[in-house]
Amino acid sequence: MMIAMLFQILLQVVVPAALVVVLWTDRPASRGQWLLKLLALAAVLLFLVLTARWDFTSYYLRLAWPLLLIAAAARGFWRSSAPAAGSRSSSSAVSAVLGLGFLALSVLALRGHVAPGPALELSHPLRAGTYYVGGGGNARLINNHQVHEPQKFALDIVRLNAFGNRASGLLPDALERYAIFGDTVYSPCTGTVVLAVDGLADQRPPQRDRRNLAGNHVVLACSGAKVVLAHLKQGSVAVATGAGVREGDVLGQVGNSGNSSQPHLHLHAERGGGPDAILTGHGVPIRLNGRFLVRNSIFRE
């Protein structure tokens, strides 16, 4: 987990800062070279804006870096020379290849923002503040769950604090320092409780319980699908197997049980497979309050 954190800091702080510095200090030989470099660096930043986990540093950085890049680009434009006849540089070819490559990757990420067919309509299961989707969508670049068919369209949700972070600190081991820990989880649909599991201990980050993958969790039968809400807080599950629930009923609280490296709510829907077993069917796209949420989506209640 620490390696993942350092990688995210590299993507969200070091690389964007380098892009801005390059544009701010560069003296291109011509406006044409300046434009190629600008487009290449903008394509890199666009890819990072779409795919990085900005809750690890601050969601506000995701908004700040494009503004800083625009400011650096304006300065570079005035510092660049007028077009020079016959001016060529190997750096122009590098810029073109870099720009096209990251633009193609960004298009792949953007394609994941579209649900591939009819989606299961659910309501927001969390209602205590500003929530951030760390993983979600229909592309591997923005949703790590894409490689697992039953949870192909799963959402991993955290809550943001006032600084745009999911926690106080980079990787605190105190669960209470995570903004979402203990938030009430509400039923996103009307249906029946297929399975309710409680009693598993909450793990202190970055520890995981790899034997009980979903940890404390609730499985609901809604509209012909199984809706799974996982990694709930020990002792918080408020429903029992076989009970009927209505949309908005309390199910439990967000915890960090199971195969989870930090407190968050895992939500996915699947059809088929064992009637009372999860991760045995095929994933179903879901919409929360009419939205197909993807990585970096925000919702508030």
PLY file of the C-alpha trace (Angstrom):
ply
format ascii 1.0
element vertex 301
property float x
property float y
property float z
element edge 300
property int vertex1
property int vertex2
end_header
0.00 0.00 0.00
2.86 2.39 0.78
4.30 1.77 -2.69
0.90 2.59 -4.19
0.78 5.79 -2.14
4.24 6.87 -3.32
3.24 6.11 -6.92
0.13 8.28 -6.58
2.19 11.15 -5.12
4.53 10.83 -8.12
1.56 10.99 -10.51
-0.30 13.77 -8.73
2.50 16.06 -7.51
5.87 15.37 -9.11
4.78 14.76 -12.73
2.27 17.68 -12.96
4.79 20.02 -11.33
7.40 18.97 -13.88
4.96 19.62 -16.74
4.25 23.13 -15.46
7.94 23.91 -14.93
8.82 22.73 -18.45
6.23 25.03 -20.01
7.10 27.92 -17.69
10.85 27.86 -18.42
10.94 26.63 -22.01
12.08 28.88 -24.86
10.95 27.08 -28.01
12.46 28.05 -31.35
9.07 28.63 -32.90
5.40 28.88 -32.08
4.88 25.57 -33.89
7.27 23.75 -31.56
5.66 25.48 -28.59
2.20 24.30 -29.67
3.33 20.70 -30.14
4.93 20.65 -26.70
1.86 22.23 -25.12
-0.46 19.64 -26.68
1.79 16.78 -25.59
2.04 17.96 -21.98
-1.67 18.74 -21.87
-2.41 15.19 -23.05
-0.26 13.79 -20.22
-2.06 15.95 -17.66
-5.47 15.01 -19.07
-4.62 11.34 -18.62
-3.59 11.96 -15.00
-6.72 14.01 -14.29
-8.89 11.17 -15.58
-7.12 8.16 -14.06
-5.22 9.11 -10.88
-6.69 8.56 -7.39
-6.82 12.23 -6.32
-8.26 11.45 -2.89
-4.80 10.19 -1.88
-3.40 13.75 -2.00
-6.22 16.26 -2.52
-9.09 16.40 -4.97
-8.45 20.14 -5.26
-5.06 19.44 -6.85
-6.97 17.81 -9.70
-8.54 21.21 -10.35
-5.42 23.31 -9.64
-2.92 21.67 -12.01
-4.85 22.43 -15.23
-5.09 26.10 -14.19
-1.35 26.24 -13.51
-0.64 24.56 -16.85
-2.74 27.19 -18.62
-0.80 29.97 -16.85
2.53 28.38 -17.82
1.31 27.96 -21.41
0.38 31.64 -21.64
3.85 32.62 -20.47
5.47 30.21 -22.94
3.43 31.60 -25.80
4.75 35.11 -25.30
8.32 33.86 -24.83
8.28 31.78 -28.02
9.60 33.14 -31.29
7.57 33.82 -34.37
7.40 30.82 -36.72
10.81 30.19 -38.23
10.94 28.96 -41.83
12.33 25.46 -42.02
12.70 25.18 -38.23
12.77 21.51 -37.28
13.69 19.64 -34.16
13.70 16.05 -32.97
11.86 17.32 -29.91
8.86 18.06 -32.13
8.64 14.40 -33.15
8.93 13.32 -29.50
6.18 15.77 -28.55
3.90 14.47 -31.28
4.37 10.81 -30.31
3.95 11.58 -26.59
0.83 13.63 -27.20
-0.84 11.07 -29.45
-0.04 8.22 -27.06
-1.51 9.87 -23.97
-4.44 11.22 -25.95
-5.27 7.65 -27.03
-5.06 6.45 -23.42
-7.32 9.32 -22.32
-9.89 8.33 -24.96
-9.87 4.78 -23.58
-10.46 6.14 -20.08
-13.27 8.40 -21.30
-14.98 5.47 -23.01
-15.25 3.94 -19.54
-17.55 6.81 -18.53
-20.40 5.28 -20.53
-22.48 2.38 -19.21
-22.50 -0.53 -21.70
-26.26 -0.99 -21.72
-29.17 -0.81 -19.26
-28.07 -0.16 -15.68
-29.59 -1.10 -12.33
-31.07 2.04 -10.78
-30.11 2.51 -7.13
-30.13 5.41 -4.67
-27.15 6.83 -2.81
-26.21 4.52 0.08
-24.34 7.30 1.94
-25.71 10.63 3.13
-23.23 12.31 5.47
-21.16 14.61 3.24
-19.09 14.73 0.07
-18.25 11.33 -1.36
-15.60 10.41 -3.91
-15.48 7.37 -6.20
-11.98 5.91 -6.07
-12.74 3.12 -8.50
-15.64 2.80 -10.93
-16.58 2.83 -14.58
-16.31 0.60 -17.62
-12.55 0.68 -18.27
-9.57 -0.96 -16.55
-7.77 2.40 -16.44
-10.36 3.80 -14.01
-11.73 0.68 -12.34
-9.47 -2.05 -10.96
-12.48 -4.35 -10.58
-12.83 -4.69 -14.36
-10.69 -7.83 -14.31
-13.21 -9.66 -12.07
-16.44 -10.41 -13.96
-18.88 -10.50 -10.98
-17.77 -7.06 -9.75
-16.88 -5.61 -13.13
-18.82 -2.39 -12.45
-18.09 -2.14 -8.72
-17.70 1.20 -6.97
-15.20 1.93 -4.18
-16.40 4.99 -2.29
-14.70 7.20 0.31
-15.68 10.50 1.90
-13.62 13.67 1.44
-12.68 15.94 4.31
-12.40 19.74 4.08
-8.98 19.45 2.41
-10.20 17.13 -0.34
-8.50 14.06 1.19
-10.03 10.75 2.21
-8.07 10.83 5.48
-6.01 12.95 7.81
-2.53 11.89 6.69
-1.23 9.79 3.80
-1.79 6.33 5.27
-2.83 6.59 8.93
-3.36 3.35 10.83
-6.04 4.89 13.06
-9.42 4.13 11.50
-10.98 7.25 12.99
-8.71 9.43 10.84
-10.54 8.28 7.70
-13.46 10.59 6.93
-15.84 7.79 5.94
-15.24 5.47 8.90
-18.47 4.94 10.82
-20.74 6.64 8.26
-24.22 5.14 8.11
-24.97 2.93 5.10
-28.55 3.03 3.80
-30.28 0.51 1.58
-30.02 1.68 -2.06
-33.14 -0.26 -3.05
-36.23 -2.06 -1.82
-35.80 -5.82 -1.61
-34.82 -8.75 0.56
-31.67 -9.41 2.58
-30.13 -12.49 0.96
-27.18 -12.53 3.35
-25.98 -10.46 6.29
-22.54 -11.07 7.80
-21.19 -9.35 10.93
-18.63 -10.01 13.64
-15.41 -9.74 11.62
-12.77 -7.39 13.00
-11.94 -4.09 11.31
-8.37 -4.14 10.00
-5.88 -1.40 10.84
-4.44 -0.06 7.55
-2.67 -1.36 5.59
-3.52 -4.83 6.98
-6.08 -6.96 5.12
-8.19 -10.03 5.88
-7.64 -12.06 2.73
-9.67 -15.03 4.01
-12.92 -13.08 4.31
-12.82 -10.93 1.19
-16.04 -8.96 1.67
-15.66 -8.68 5.43
-18.88 -7.71 7.16
-21.36 -7.25 4.35
-24.99 -7.23 3.27
-26.37 -8.77 0.09
-29.75 -7.53 -1.14
-32.00 -9.05 -3.78
-33.30 -6.07 -5.78
-34.87 -6.01 -9.25
-33.50 -9.41 -10.17
-29.94 -8.63 -9.09
-27.81 -9.18 -6.00
-26.55 -5.88 -4.60
-23.45 -6.21 -2.40
-22.37 -3.62 0.17
-19.08 -4.70 1.72
-16.35 -3.88 4.29
-18.85 -2.77 6.95
-17.90 -1.94 10.51
-17.82 -4.75 13.04
-21.01 -4.90 15.11
-22.85 -2.36 12.95
-24.91 -4.56 10.61
-28.55 -3.70 11.39
-30.42 -6.27 9.25
-30.74 -10.03 9.29
-30.75 -12.63 6.54
-34.26 -13.06 5.13
-35.54 -9.68 6.26
-37.27 -7.28 3.91
-35.85 -3.79 3.51
-37.07 -0.61 1.94
-34.96 1.95 0.14
-33.40 4.21 2.79
-33.44 1.67 5.64
-30.23 1.54 7.71
-28.02 -1.44 6.83
-24.93 -0.71 8.93
-21.86 1.51 9.03
-18.73 1.84 6.88
-15.77 -0.01 8.34
-12.59 -1.69 7.20
-13.29 -5.39 7.50
-12.24 -7.99 4.96
-9.81 -7.54 2.09
-9.66 -3.76 2.43
-6.56 -1.63 2.90
-8.46 1.44 4.13
-12.04 2.30 5.18
-14.38 2.57 2.22
-17.70 1.25 0.97
-17.57 -1.35 -1.78
-20.76 -1.57 -3.84
-21.50 -3.82 -6.78
-24.39 -5.68 -8.40
-24.38 -9.05 -10.12
-26.84 -11.43 -11.74
-26.67 -15.21 -11.97
-24.43 -17.49 -9.99
-25.35 -19.01 -6.63
-28.60 -17.62 -5.19
-27.03 -16.86 -1.80
-23.38 -16.49 -2.84
-21.49 -13.46 -4.10
-18.75 -13.27 -6.75
-20.31 -16.13 -8.70
-22.42 -14.24 -11.27
-21.75 -11.56 -13.86
-21.45 -7.85 -13.12
-24.28 -5.41 -13.75
-23.79 -1.66 -14.45
-25.39 0.51 -11.77
-26.53 4.11 -11.54
-26.75 6.00 -8.27
-29.50 8.62 -8.36
-29.46 8.41 -12.14
-25.66 8.75 -12.58
-23.18 6.18 -13.87
-20.32 6.99 -11.52
-16.66 6.52 -12.41
-13.29 7.21 -10.81
-13.10 10.83 -9.63
-16.89 11.24 -9.59
-18.27 13.23 -6.66
-21.69 13.00 -5.07
-23.13 14.85 -2.09
-26.04 14.17 0.22
0 1
1 2
2 3
3 4
4 5
5 6
6 7
7 8
8 9
9 10
10 11
11 12
12 13
13 14
14 15
15 16
16 17
17 18
18 19
19 20
20 21
21 22
22 23
23 24
24 25
25 26
26 27
27 28
28 29
29 30
30 31
31 32
32 33
33 34
34 35
35 36
36 37
37 38
38 39
39 40
40 41
41 42
42 43
43 44
44 45
45 46
46 47
47 48
48 49
49 50
50 51
51 52
52 53
53 54
54 55
55 56
56 57
57 58
58 59
59 60
60 61
61 62
62 63
63 64
64 65
65 66
66 67
67 68
68 69
69 70
70 71
71 72
72 73
73 74
74 75
75 76
76 77
77 78
78 79
79 80
80 81
81 82
82 83
83 84
84 85
85 86
86 87
87 88
88 89
89 90
90 91
91 92
92 93
93 94
94 95
95 96
96 97
97 98
98 99
99 100
100 101
101 102
102 103
103 104
104 105
105 106
106 107
107 108
108 109
109 110
110 111
111 112
112 113
113 114
114 115
115 116
116 117
117 118
118 119
119 120
120 121
121 122
122 123
123 124
124 125
125 126
126 127
127 128
128 129
129 130
130 131
131 132
132 133
133 134
134 135
135 136
136 137
137 138
138 139
139 140
140 141
141 142
142 143
143 144
144 145
145 146
146 147
147 148
148 149
149 150
150 151
151 152
152 153
153 154
154 155
155 156
156 157
157 158
158 159
159 160
160 161
161 162
162 163
163 164
164 165
165 166
166 167
167 168
168 169
169 170
170 171
171 172
172 173
173 174
174 175
175 176
176 177
177 178
178 179
179 180
180 181
181 182
182 183
183 184
184 185
185 186
186 187
187 188
188 189
189 190
190 191
191 192
192 193
193 194
194 195
195 196
196 197
197 198
198 199
199 200
200 201
201 202
202 203
203 204
204 205
205 206
206 207
207 208
208 209
209 210
210 211
211 212
212 213
213 214
214 215
215 216
216 217
217 218
218 219
219 220
220 221
221 222
222 223
223 224
224 225
225 226
226 227
227 228
228 229
229 230
230 231
231 232
232 233
233 234
234 235
235 236
236 237
237 238
238 239
239 240
240 241
241 242
242 243
243 244
244 245
245 246
246 247
247 248
248 249
249 250
250 251
251 252
252 253
253 254
254 255
255 256
256 257
257 258
258 259
259 260
260 261
261 262
262 263
263 264
264 265
265 266
266 267
267 268
268 269
269 270
270 271
271 272
272 273
273 274
274 275
275 276
276 277
277 278
278 279
279 280
280 281
281 282
282 283
283 284
284 285
285 286
286 287
287 288
288 289
289 290
290 291
291 292
292 293
293 294
294 295
295 296
296 297
297 298
298 299
299 300
